[in-house]
Amino acid sequence: MINEDIEVTEYAPDVFAFLRQKDGYDNDILRKSLDPEANKKMVFKAGESQGKSGSFFFFSADQRFIIKTMTDSDFDAFQRIQKPYFAHVIRHDNSLLARVYGIYSIQMED
C-alpha cells in the first residue's frame, strides 16, 4: 500500500508496476501492447493530428492503452500531484481517474 509520506518520485517505477499489476497488466502485456513495430502505423497517424500544444496521443494497436506525449509542464504538473494521485487510485478501485501506468522517455535517432 502507498503511504502518502513516501517520496513517490524515488519509487515511481515500483508504484507504476504495482498499479499495473493491481489492474492485471503484467510486463509481457505491456511489452506486446507497446511494441514499436506493431504501433508504427498508429504513431504516424497520431503525428498527423497533433493538438495546439504539440502533444499527441493514440491508442496502442491492441486498443489496451492510450499513449500521450507530455510537455515539460505536463510532467512537472504530474510530479506535483503524483503522491495523492497514486494514493487515490490505489485506494479506490472504481475511481474514474485515468490510470497512469508509466512515464517513459524516448529518444529518436535522426
N, CA, C and O atoms as CSV, one atom per row, in Angstrom:
chain,resi,resn,atom,element,x,y,z
A,1,MET,N,N,0.837,-1.175,0.000
A,1,MET,CA,C,0.000,0.000,0.000
A,1,MET,C,C,0.887,1.245,0.000
A,1,MET,O,O,1.985,1.227,0.556
A,2,ILE,N,N,0.423,2.292,-0.605
A,2,ILE,CA,C,1.203,3.517,-0.716
A,2,ILE,C,C,0.877,4.433,0.454
A,2,ILE,O,O,-0.284,4.753,0.705
A,3,ASN,N,N,1.904,4.843,1.155
A,3,ASN,CA,C,1.773,5.807,2.240
A,3,ASN,C,C,2.065,7.175,1.642
A,3,ASN,O,O,3.075,7.343,0.959
A,4,GLU,N,N,1.200,8.154,1.883
A,4,GLU,CA,C,1.379,9.473,1.268
A,4,GLU,C,C,2.642,10.179,1.735
A,4,GLU,O,O,3.042,11.172,1.127
A,5,ASP,N,N,3.283,9.700,2.795
A,5,ASP,CA,C,4.518,10.313,3.278
A,5,ASP,C,C,5.732,9.847,2.482
A,5,ASP,O,O,6.801,10.450,2.577
A,6,ILE,N,N,5.579,8.779,1.696
A,6,ILE,CA,C,6.689,8.252,0.899
A,6,ILE,C,C,6.956,9.206,-0.264
A,6,ILE,O,O,6.021,9.737,-0.862
A,7,GLU,N,N,8.215,9.420,-0.578
A,7,GLU,CA,C,8.581,10.227,-1.733
A,7,GLU,C,C,8.385,9.354,-2.973
A,7,GLU,O,O,9.235,8.523,-3.292
A,8,VAL,N,N,7.277,9.543,-3.660
A,8,VAL,CA,C,6.896,8.664,-4.765
A,8,VAL,C,C,7.863,8.766,-5.928
A,8,VAL,O,O,8.109,7.763,-6.598
A,9,THR,N,N,8.417,9.928,-6.193
A,9,THR,CA,C,9.355,10.079,-7.308
A,9,THR,C,C,10.464,9.043,-7.220
A,9,THR,O,O,10.866,8.456,-8.224
A,10,GLU,N,N,10.946,8.831,-6.016
A,10,GLU,CA,C,12.028,7.884,-5.785
A,10,GLU,C,C,11.599,6.447,-6.102
A,10,GLU,O,O,12.402,5.634,-6.559
A,11,TYR,N,N,10.332,6.153,-5.852
A,11,TYR,CA,C,9.818,4.790,-6.015
A,11,TYR,C,C,8.882,4.659,-7.201
A,11,TYR,O,O,8.190,3.648,-7.318
A,12,ALA,N,N,8.836,5.644,-8.083
A,12,ALA,CA,C,7.866,5.664,-9.175
A,12,ALA,C,C,7.839,4.376,-9.989
A,12,ALA,O,O,6.748,3.871,-10.255
A,13,PRO,N,N,8.987,3.808,-10.405
A,13,PRO,CA,C,8.883,2.568,-11.181
A,13,PRO,C,C,8.137,1.473,-10.428
A,13,PRO,O,O,7.353,0.736,-11.025
A,14,ASP,N,N,8.371,1.361,-9.128
A,14,ASP,CA,C,7.690,0.353,-8.326
A,14,ASP,C,C,6.207,0.661,-8.182
A,14,ASP,O,O,5.379,-0.249,-8.201
A,15,VAL,N,N,5.867,1.938,-8.038
A,15,VAL,CA,C,4.466,2.324,-7.883
A,15,VAL,C,C,3.717,2.087,-9.187
A,15,VAL,O,O,2.604,1.560,-9.172
A,16,PHE,N,N,4.309,2.466,-10.309
A,16,PHE,CA,C,3.685,2.196,-11.599
A,16,PHE,C,C,3.511,0.691,-11.794
A,16,PHE,O,O,2.451,0.249,-12.236
A,17,ALA,N,N,4.525,-0.095,-11.474
A,17,ALA,CA,C,4.449,-1.555,-11.610
A,17,ALA,C,C,3.359,-2.114,-10.697
A,17,ALA,O,O,2.610,-3.003,-11.100
A,18,PHE,N,N,3.268,-1.603,-9.484
A,18,PHE,CA,C,2.236,-2.044,-8.550
A,18,PHE,C,C,0.849,-1.760,-9.118
A,18,PHE,O,O,-0.028,-2.621,-9.062
A,19,LEU,N,N,0.643,-0.573,-9.660
A,19,LEU,CA,C,-0.650,-0.198,-10.208
A,19,LEU,C,C,-0.997,-1.061,-11.422
A,19,LEU,O,O,-2.136,-1.507,-11.563
A,20,ARG,N,N,-0.011,-1.299,-12.304
A,20,ARG,CA,C,-0.266,-2.175,-13.463
A,20,ARG,C,C,-0.658,-3.570,-13.002
A,20,ARG,O,O,-1.623,-4.147,-13.502
A,21,GLN,N,N,0.097,-4.114,-12.041
A,21,GLN,CA,C,-0.160,-5.462,-11.542
A,21,GLN,C,C,-1.531,-5.530,-10.880
A,21,GLN,O,O,-2.265,-6.500,-11.066
A,22,LYS,N,N,-1.874,-4.516,-10.119
A,22,LYS,CA,C,-3.167,-4.450,-9.435
A,22,LYS,C,C,-4.312,-4.495,-10.443
A,22,LYS,O,O,-5.359,-5.083,-10.175
A,23,ASP,N,N,-4.109,-3.873,-11.600
A,23,ASP,CA,C,-5.134,-3.828,-12.640
A,23,ASP,C,C,-5.015,-4.973,-13.648
A,23,ASP,O,O,-5.753,-5.015,-14.632
A,24,GLY,N,N,-4.082,-5.903,-13.402
A,24,GLY,CA,C,-3.988,-7.103,-14.237
A,24,GLY,C,C,-3.128,-6.977,-15.478
A,24,GLY,O,O,-3.290,-7.757,-16.417
A,25,TYR,N,N,-2.216,-6.015,-15.508
A,25,TYR,CA,C,-1.324,-5.838,-16.660
A,25,TYR,C,C,0.103,-6.175,-16.251
A,25,TYR,O,O,0.726,-5.430,-15.494
A,26,ASP,N,N,0.622,-7.293,-16.747
A,26,ASP,CA,C,2.000,-7.649,-16.435
A,26,ASP,C,C,2.931,-7.072,-17.499
A,26,ASP,O,O,2.479,-6.473,-18.475
A,27,ASN,N,N,4.228,-7.257,-17.298
A,27,ASN,CA,C,5.212,-6.685,-18.223
A,27,ASN,C,C,5.098,-7.261,-19.632
A,27,ASN,O,O,5.369,-6.559,-20.606
A,28,ASP,N,N,4.702,-8.527,-19.754
A,28,ASP,CA,C,4.536,-9.112,-21.094
A,28,ASP,C,C,3.412,-8.422,-21.865
A,28,ASP,O,O,3.556,-8.129,-23.052
A,29,ILE,N,N,2.302,-8.165,-21.192
A,29,ILE,CA,C,1.186,-7.465,-21.840
A,29,ILE,C,C,1.637,-6.078,-22.267
A,29,ILE,O,O,1.371,-5.650,-23.390
A,30,LEU,N,N,2.313,-5.382,-21.377
A,30,LEU,CA,C,2.784,-4.035,-21.681
A,30,LEU,C,C,3.751,-4.040,-22.862
A,30,LEU,O,O,3.641,-3.218,-23.771
A,31,ARG,N,N,4.694,-4.970,-22.838
A,31,ARG,CA,C,5.688,-5.060,-23.911
A,31,ARG,C,C,5.020,-5.341,-25.264
A,31,ARG,O,O,5.373,-4.723,-26.268
A,32,LYS,N,N,4.061,-6.266,-25.293
A,32,LYS,CA,C,3.365,-6.596,-26.545
A,32,LYS,C,C,2.517,-5.421,-27.027
A,32,LYS,O,O,2.507,-5.102,-28.216
A,33,SER,N,N,1.806,-4.781,-26.100
A,33,SER,CA,C,0.931,-3.670,-26.475
A,33,SER,C,C,1.708,-2.473,-26.993
A,33,SER,O,O,1.236,-1.766,-27.883
A,34,LEU,N,N,2.894,-2.238,-26.445
A,34,LEU,CA,C,3.675,-1.062,-26.817
A,34,LEU,C,C,4.799,-1.364,-27.799
A,34,LEU,O,O,5.678,-0.529,-28.014
A,35,ASP,N,N,4.774,-2.532,-28.385
A,35,ASP,CA,C,5.803,-2.918,-29.352
A,35,ASP,C,C,5.872,-1.884,-30.482
A,35,ASP,O,O,4.866,-1.624,-31.142
A,36,PRO,N,N,7.048,-1.296,-30.709
A,36,PRO,CA,C,7.166,-0.238,-31.722
A,36,PRO,C,C,6.718,-0.679,-33.120
A,36,PRO,O,O,6.061,0.086,-33.827
A,37,GLU,N,N,7.059,-1.873,-33.511
A,37,GLU,CA,C,6.686,-2.337,-34.852
A,37,GLU,C,C,5.164,-2.437,-34.995
A,37,GLU,O,O,4.604,-2.042,-36.018
A,38,ALA,N,N,4.503,-2.966,-33.964
A,38,ALA,CA,C,3.042,-3.112,-34.007
A,38,ALA,C,C,2.338,-1.760,-33.984
A,38,ALA,O,O,1.217,-1.638,-34.477
A,39,ASN,N,N,2.984,-0.744,-33.417
A,39,ASN,CA,C,2.353,0.563,-33.246
A,39,ASN,C,C,2.810,1.611,-34.256
A,39,ASN,O,O,2.365,2.757,-34.201
A,40,LYS,N,N,3.687,1.234,-35.167
A,40,LYS,CA,C,4.246,2.206,-36.120
A,40,LYS,C,C,3.149,2.981,-36.861
A,40,LYS,O,O,3.215,4.206,-36.965
A,41,LYS,N,N,2.157,2.278,-37.365
A,41,LYS,CA,C,1.075,2.922,-38.116
A,41,LYS,C,C,0.311,3.912,-37.230
A,41,LYS,O,O,-0.035,5.005,-37.678
A,42,MET,N,N,0.049,3.534,-35.983
A,42,MET,CA,C,-0.695,4.393,-35.060
A,42,MET,C,C,0.107,5.652,-34.712
A,42,MET,O,O,-0.465,6.736,-34.592
A,43,VAL,N,N,1.417,5.517,-34.552
A,43,VAL,CA,C,2.264,6.663,-34.217
A,43,VAL,C,C,2.246,7.681,-35.349
A,43,VAL,O,O,2.091,8.878,-35.106
A,44,PHE,N,N,2.404,7.216,-36.583
A,44,PHE,CA,C,2.413,8.149,-37.709
A,44,PHE,C,C,1.043,8.788,-37.893
A,44,PHE,O,O,0.949,9.968,-38.232
A,45,LYS,N,N,-0.014,8.019,-37.674
A,45,LYS,CA,C,-1.367,8.563,-37.766
A,45,LYS,C,C,-1.586,9.639,-36.706
A,45,LYS,O,O,-2.168,10.684,-37.001
A,46,ALA,N,N,-1.129,9.400,-35.475
A,46,ALA,CA,C,-1.265,10.378,-34.397
A,46,ALA,C,C,-0.436,11.619,-34.686
A,46,ALA,O,O,-0.864,12.732,-34.376
A,47,GLY,N,N,0.742,11.447,-35.274
A,47,GLY,CA,C,1.614,12.572,-35.585
A,47,GLY,C,C,1.008,13.526,-36.587
A,47,GLY,O,O,1.385,14.696,-36.638
A,48,GLU,N,N,0.060,13.034,-37.396
A,48,GLU,CA,C,-0.593,13.885,-38.381
A,48,GLU,C,C,-1.631,14.808,-37.761
A,48,GLU,O,O,-2.045,15.785,-38.384
A,49,SER,N,N,-2.054,14.504,-36.534
A,49,SER,CA,C,-3.139,15.282,-35.935
A,49,SER,C,C,-2.749,15.831,-34.564
A,49,SER,O,O,-3.507,15.719,-33.600
A,50,GLN,N,N,-1.580,16.413,-34.490
A,50,GLN,CA,C,-1.121,16.983,-33.224
A,50,GLN,C,C,-2.019,18.147,-32.814
A,50,GLN,O,O,-2.509,18.908,-33.648
A,51,GLY,N,N,-2.215,18.256,-31.513
A,51,GLY,CA,C,-3.011,19.359,-30.980
A,51,GLY,C,C,-2.226,20.648,-30.929
A,51,GLY,O,O,-1.068,20.706,-31.344
A,52,LYS,N,N,-2.867,21.683,-30.417
A,52,LYS,CA,C,-2.265,23.010,-30.352
A,52,LYS,C,C,-0.983,23.018,-29.519
A,52,LYS,O,O,-0.051,23.763,-29.821
A,53,SER,N,N,-0.934,22.184,-28.462
A,53,SER,CA,C,0.235,22.163,-27.574
A,53,SER,C,C,1.424,21.437,-28.191
A,53,SER,O,O,2.539,21.517,-27.675
A,54,GLY,N,N,1.190,20.725,-29.299
A,54,GLY,CA,C,2.258,19.929,-29.895
A,54,GLY,C,C,2.257,18.502,-29.384
A,54,GLY,O,O,2.975,17.652,-29.912
A,55,SER,N,N,1.457,18.228,-28.358
A,55,SER,CA,C,1.334,16.869,-27.842
A,55,SER,C,C,0.346,16.092,-28.704
A,55,SER,O,O,-0.528,16.673,-29.348
A,56,PHE,N,N,0.495,14.803,-28.707
A,56,PHE,CA,C,-0.483,13.969,-29.382
A,56,PHE,C,C,-0.666,12.689,-28.592
A,56,PHE,O,O,0.157,12.340,-27.746
A,57,PHE,N,N,-1.754,11.996,-28.878
A,57,PHE,CA,C,-1.977,10.720,-28.220
A,57,PHE,C,C,-2.577,9.743,-29.217
A,57,PHE,O,O,-3.146,10.132,-30.237
A,58,PHE,N,N,-2.435,8.475,-28.897
A,58,PHE,CA,C,-3.004,7.438,-29.747
A,58,PHE,C,C,-3.244,6.186,-28.923
A,58,PHE,O,O,-2.634,5.994,-27.871
A,59,PHE,N,N,-4.134,5.343,-29.409
A,59,PHE,CA,C,-4.364,4.047,-28.796
A,59,PHE,C,C,-3.285,3.092,-29.270
A,59,PHE,O,O,-2.845,3.156,-30.418
A,60,SER,N,N,-2.855,2.193,-28.364
A,60,SER,CA,C,-1.938,1.137,-28.793
A,60,SER,C,C,-2.677,0.297,-29.839
A,60,SER,O,O,-3.908,0.288,-29.878
A,61,ALA,N,N,-1.935,-0.396,-30.668
A,61,ALA,CA,C,-2.526,-1.173,-31.757
A,61,ALA,C,C,-3.574,-2.163,-31.247
A,61,ALA,O,O,-4.546,-2.445,-31.947
A,62,ASP,N,N,-3.386,-2.692,-30.042
A,62,ASP,CA,C,-4.357,-3.644,-29.488
A,62,ASP,C,C,-5.461,-2.956,-28.689
A,62,ASP,O,O,-6.297,-3.631,-28.088
A,63,GLN,N,N,-5.476,-1.627,-28.675
A,63,GLN,CA,C,-6.507,-0.818,-28.023
A,63,GLN,C,C,-6.534,-0.922,-26.491
A,63,GLN,O,O,-7.519,-0.520,-25.872
A,64,ARG,N,N,-5.480,-1.451,-25.872
A,64,ARG,CA,C,-5.465,-1.588,-24.415
A,64,ARG,C,C,-5.009,-0.322,-23.705
A,64,ARG,O,O,-5.421,-0.063,-22.574
A,65,PHE,N,N,-4.160,0.472,-24.360
A,65,PHE,CA,C,-3.560,1.627,-23.714
A,65,PHE,C,C,-3.664,2.854,-24.596
A,65,PHE,O,O,-3.724,2.756,-25.821
A,66,ILE,N,N,-3.685,4.016,-23.949
A,66,ILE,CA,C,-3.571,5.288,-24.655
A,66,ILE,C,C,-2.185,5.821,-24.345
A,66,ILE,O,O,-1.776,5.871,-23.185
A,67,ILE,N,N,-1.479,6.210,-25.359
A,67,ILE,CA,C,-0.145,6.776,-25.204
A,67,ILE,C,C,-0.264,8.265,-25.510
A,67,ILE,O,O,-0.809,8.651,-26.544
A,68,LYS,N,N,0.243,9.091,-24.617
A,68,LYS,CA,C,0.178,10.544,-24.793
A,68,LYS,C,C,1.551,11.134,-24.554
A,68,LYS,O,O,2.233,10.783,-23.591
A,69,THR,N,N,1.944,12.024,-25.428
A,69,THR,CA,C,3.192,12.737,-25.181
A,69,THR,C,C,2.932,13.797,-24.121
A,69,THR,O,O,1.818,14.299,-23.978
A,70,MET,N,N,3.989,14.126,-23.383
A,70,MET,CA,C,3.868,15.126,-22.324
A,70,MET,C,C,4.844,16.263,-22.589
A,70,MET,O,O,5.981,16.050,-23.012
A,71,THR,N,N,4.375,17.459,-22.333
A,71,THR,CA,C,5.286,18.601,-22.360
A,71,THR,C,C,6.021,18.622,-21.025
A,71,THR,O,O,5.658,17.892,-20.102
A,72,ASP,N,N,7.035,19.443,-20.922
A,72,ASP,CA,C,7.733,19.593,-19.641
A,72,ASP,C,C,6.768,20.074,-18.559
A,72,ASP,O,O,6.848,19.630,-17.413
A,73,SER,N,N,5.858,20.978,-18.918
A,73,SER,CA,C,4.912,21.477,-17.915
A,73,SER,C,C,3.917,20.387,-17.506
A,73,SER,O,O,3.506,20.346,-16.347
A,74,ASP,N,N,3.516,19.495,-18.437
A,74,ASP,CA,C,2.671,18.341,-18.074
A,74,ASP,C,C,3.391,17.462,-17.058
A,74,ASP,O,O,2.813,17.040,-16.058
A,75,PHE,N,N,4.661,17.197,-17.335
A,75,PHE,CA,C,5.453,16.352,-16.448
A,75,PHE,C,C,5.602,16.996,-15.066
A,75,PHE,O,O,5.459,16.323,-14.045
A,76,ASP,N,N,5.887,18.291,-15.040
A,76,ASP,CA,C,6.013,19.000,-13.763
A,76,ASP,C,C,4.707,18.943,-12.981
A,76,ASP,O,O,4.716,18.749,-11.765
A,77,ALA,N,N,3.584,19.113,-13.675
A,77,ALA,CA,C,2.275,19.053,-13.007
A,77,ALA,C,C,2.034,17.668,-12.434
A,77,ALA,O,O,1.538,17.542,-11.314
A,78,PHE,N,N,2.378,16.620,-13.187
A,78,PHE,CA,C,2.180,15.265,-12.677
A,78,PHE,C,C,3.055,15.017,-11.451
A,78,PHE,O,O,2.619,14.384,-10.490
A,79,GLN,N,N,4.275,15.512,-11.486
A,79,GLN,CA,C,5.154,15.334,-10.326
A,79,GLN,C,C,4.557,15.974,-9.076
A,79,GLN,O,O,4.702,15.445,-7.974
A,80,ARG,N,N,3.884,17.117,-9.251
A,80,ARG,CA,C,3.284,17.804,-8.100
A,80,ARG,C,C,2.111,17.016,-7.510
A,80,ARG,O,O,1.879,17.081,-6.303
A,81,ILE,N,N,1.373,16.279,-8.330
A,81,ILE,CA,C,0.181,15.584,-7.830
A,81,ILE,C,C,0.372,14.082,-7.648
A,81,ILE,O,O,-0.560,13.388,-7.241
A,82,GLN,N,N,1.563,13.570,-7.943
A,82,GLN,CA,C,1.722,12.114,-8.001
A,82,GLN,C,C,1.415,11.391,-6.692
A,82,GLN,O,O,0.787,10.333,-6.720
A,83,LYS,N,N,1.833,11.923,-5.560
A,83,LYS,CA,C,1.574,11.228,-4.290
A,83,LYS,C,C,0.086,11.079,-4.016
A,83,LYS,O,O,-0.374,9.962,-3.777
A,84,PRO,N,N,-0.687,12.168,-4.042
A,84,PRO,CA,C,-2.125,11.984,-3.811
A,84,PRO,C,C,-2.811,11.202,-4.935
A,84,PRO,O,O,-3.781,10.486,-4.685
A,85,TYR,N,N,-2.311,11.335,-6.180
A,85,TYR,CA,C,-2.882,10.576,-7.293
A,85,TYR,C,C,-2.739,9.068,-7.048
A,85,TYR,O,O,-3.723,8.330,-7.100
A,86,PHE,N,N,-1.508,8.616,-6.780
A,86,PHE,CA,C,-1.292,7.183,-6.557
A,86,PHE,C,C,-2.070,6.696,-5.338
A,86,PHE,O,O,-2.670,5.622,-5.379
A,87,ALA,N,N,-2.066,7.462,-4.265
A,87,ALA,CA,C,-2.803,7.064,-3.067
A,87,ALA,C,C,-4.283,6.891,-3.396
A,87,ALA,O,O,-4.917,5.943,-2.932
A,88,HIS,N,N,-4.828,7.797,-4.188
A,88,HIS,CA,C,-6.255,7.742,-4.524
A,88,HIS,C,C,-6.590,6.538,-5.410
A,88,HIS,O,O,-7.502,5.773,-5.095
A,89,VAL,N,N,-5.859,6.367,-6.516
A,89,VAL,CA,C,-6.234,5.287,-7.438
A,89,VAL,C,C,-5.960,3.903,-6.849
A,89,VAL,O,O,-6.598,2.924,-7.236
A,90,ILE,N,N,-5.024,3.822,-5.925
A,90,ILE,CA,C,-4.760,2.527,-5.281
A,90,ILE,C,C,-5.851,2.225,-4.245
A,90,ILE,O,O,-6.263,1.074,-4.096
A,91,ARG,N,N,-6.307,3.235,-3.545
A,91,ARG,CA,C,-7.357,3.037,-2.530
A,91,ARG,C,C,-8.738,2.839,-3.147
A,91,ARG,O,O,-9.573,2.132,-2.584
A,92,HIS,N,N,-8.982,3.454,-4.291
A,92,HIS,CA,C,-10.324,3.476,-4.884
A,92,HIS,C,C,-10.320,2.746,-6.229
A,92,HIS,O,O,-10.057,3.338,-7.276
A,93,ASP,N,N,-10.618,1.440,-6.170
A,93,ASP,CA,C,-10.600,0.624,-7.385
A,93,ASP,C,C,-11.524,1.153,-8.482
A,93,ASP,O,O,-11.229,0.993,-9.666
A,94,ASN,N,N,-12.618,1.772,-8.107
A,94,ASN,CA,C,-13.599,2.243,-9.090
A,94,ASN,C,C,-13.443,3.715,-9.439
A,94,ASN,O,O,-14.353,4.320,-10.006
A,95,SER,N,N,-12.298,4.293,-9.105
A,95,SER,CA,C,-12.061,5.699,-9.410
A,95,SER,C,C,-12.180,5.937,-10.918
A,95,SER,O,O,-11.773,5.100,-11.724
A,96,LEU,N,N,-12.732,7.064,-11.275
A,96,LEU,CA,C,-12.856,7.418,-12.688
A,96,LEU,C,C,-11.621,8.132,-13.223
A,96,LEU,O,O,-11.566,8.474,-14.404
A,97,LEU,N,N,-10.630,8.357,-12.361
A,97,LEU,CA,C,-9.379,8.955,-12.843
A,97,LEU,C,C,-8.685,7.974,-13.783
A,97,LEU,O,O,-8.665,6.767,-13.542
A,98,ALA,N,N,-8.124,8.511,-14.847
A,98,ALA,CA,C,-7.355,7.670,-15.773
A,98,ALA,C,C,-6.166,7.071,-15.040
A,98,ALA,O,O,-5.537,7.732,-14.212
A,99,ARG,N,N,-5.865,5.830,-15.345
A,99,ARG,CA,C,-4.709,5.174,-14.742
A,99,ARG,C,C,-3.458,5.534,-15.546
A,99,ARG,O,O,-3.438,5.415,-16.771
A,100,VAL,N,N,-2.436,5.967,-14.850
A,100,VAL,CA,C,-1.146,6.235,-15.485
A,100,VAL,C,C,-0.264,5.053,-15.110
A,100,VAL,O,O,0.097,4.886,-13.945
A,101,TYR,N,N,0.084,4.230,-16.101
A,101,TYR,CA,C,0.849,3.010,-15.843
A,101,TYR,C,C,2.341,3.183,-16.039
A,101,TYR,O,O,3.102,2.239,-15.824
A,102,GLY,N,N,2.773,4.355,-16.439
A,102,GLY,CA,C,4.196,4.600,-16.605
A,102,GLY,C,C,4.422,5.923,-17.321
A,102,GLY,O,O,3.568,6.411,-18.062
A,103,ILE,N,N,5.589,6.480,-17.078
A,103,ILE,CA,C,6.047,7.658,-17.815
A,103,ILE,C,C,7.421,7.308,-18.343
A,103,ILE,O,O,8.321,6.951,-17.582
A,104,TYR,N,N,7.573,7.412,-19.634
A,104,TYR,CA,C,8.800,6.964,-20.288
A,104,TYR,C,C,9.398,8.086,-21.120
A,104,TYR,O,O,8.693,8.961,-21.622
A,105,SER,N,N,10.694,8.036,-21.250
A,105,SER,CA,C,11.401,8.967,-22.123
A,105,SER,C,C,11.912,8.176,-23.310
A,105,SER,O,O,12.535,7.125,-23.157
A,106,ILE,N,N,11.636,8.700,-24.504
A,106,ILE,CA,C,12.051,8.009,-25.712
A,106,ILE,C,C,12.932,8.943,-26.511
A,106,ILE,O,O,12.582,10.102,-26.734
A,107,GLN,N,N,14.069,8.440,-26.938
A,107,GLN,CA,C,14.975,9.244,-27.743
A,107,GLN,C,C,14.938,8.726,-29.164
A,107,GLN,O,O,15.160,7.542,-29.415
A,108,MET,N,N,14.655,9.627,-30.095
A,108,MET,CA,C,14.572,9.266,-31.511
A,108,MET,C,C,15.919,9.519,-32.167
A,108,MET,O,O,16.605,10.490,-31.849
A,109,GLU,N,N,16.283,8.652,-33.066
A,109,GLU,CA,C,17.503,8.858,-33.841
A,109,GLU,C,C,17.162,9.748,-35.041
A,109,GLU,O,O,16.059,9.672,-35.580
A,110,ASP,N,N,18.103,10.583,-35.451
A,110,ASP,CA,C,17.945,11.487,-36.592
A,110,ASP,C,C,16.695,12.314,-36.458
A,110,ASP,O,O,16.399,13.133,-37.329
